[in-house]
Amino acid sequence: MALSSQNRITNDKDFGRILKKGKTVHGSFFFIKGCKNDNLQKRRFGIILSARVIKSAVGRNKVKRHLNEVFRNHSELAQGYDVVCSIRKDCSGDLKEARRQLIKLLGELS
């Protein structure tokens, strides 16, 4: 199931604000920035994934679906935050480890 439109960051202004002012945590696969949003009940998630990191569109979409699912299922993490996840390294081969790392980093962020 997809992440609802209320929980997605799609606006370039929002991406810029988060990347400029957000708190940073990083792991081997991800570089995550997050900052408090105005509505403390909502949390939003955005993904930056370059074609340089994962060449195939199918692979990029698969990784995005898995990361969105992790964010959707772990509602207790990053409550009241806008989070941008930039993927630094191809994690399509080891999605279980990528999921564990994302959960850990989201916990550190809040």
N, C-alpha and C positions, 0 to 999 in steps of 0.2 A: 504494500500500500504506500502511496506517495505521501510526502510531507505536505500538509495543507498550505494553501497560499498565504494564510495569516502568519505562518511560521517560516516563510522564506524571505530572504533578502534579495531583492531584484533591482532596486534603485541604485544607480551609480553614486549618488550623493551619500547614501547609507554606507556603501562599501568604502568610499573615501573617508568618511567620518570615522569608521571603525578602524581602518588601517592606519589612520593618522593618530588617533587618540587612545586606541585600545591597549589593554594589557596583553603581553605576549607570553606564550608558552610554546615549546617546540619539542618534537621527538624526531626519530629517524625518518618517519614518513611525512609528518605534518608540521606546518608552521601555523599556529592558531592565534588569532587576535580576537579579543572580546571586550566589550564595554557595556556598562549598564544602559538599559533603554528607559524610556519614559514610563512605559506601562510595565510595572513589576510582575504582573500576572503572565505576560506573554514572553516568549523567548523566540528568537529568530536565528536562522542558520543560512549561511551562504557558502558556496564552494568555488574555489578558483582552481581549475585544472587545465594546464596547458597541453597542447598537442605535442609539445617537445618532451613532456614527461611520459605520456602514454600515446603512442602513435595512432592506434586504432580507435575510431569513434565508438565502436562496440565496447572496447575495454574501458574507455573513459566513462561511458554511460553506466556500465556495470559497477564501477567503483563509486560513482555518485549515488546510485540507488542504494548500495550497501551502507554508505555513510549517512545518507538521509534516514535510513531505517534505524540505525543506531541512535541517531539524535531523537527520532520520534519515540522509540521504545524506552529511552532513559529520560523520562520527563523531569526527574528530580535534579538532573545535572544542568548547570548554567541557567537556573531559573531567574528570569528578569534580565537576561543578557542578550545582546546581539553578538553572534559569533561568526567569524569568517575563517574558514579552513582552507589554507593553501597547501596543495599537495606537492611535496618536494621530490619524491622518489616513487617509482612505479611500485605500487602495492597490490596490483591485481593478482599476482601469484600467491600472495600470503594475506588473504582477506581476514582470516581469524586474528592474526597478529595486529593488523591494521585496526580492527574493531576494538581489541583490548587497549591499544595505544590511544585511540580516540576517546574512549571512556575515561581512561586515566587522565588525559590532558584536559578534558572538560571538567573533571573533578578538581583539578589544580586551578583552573581558571576562576571558579566561583568561590 
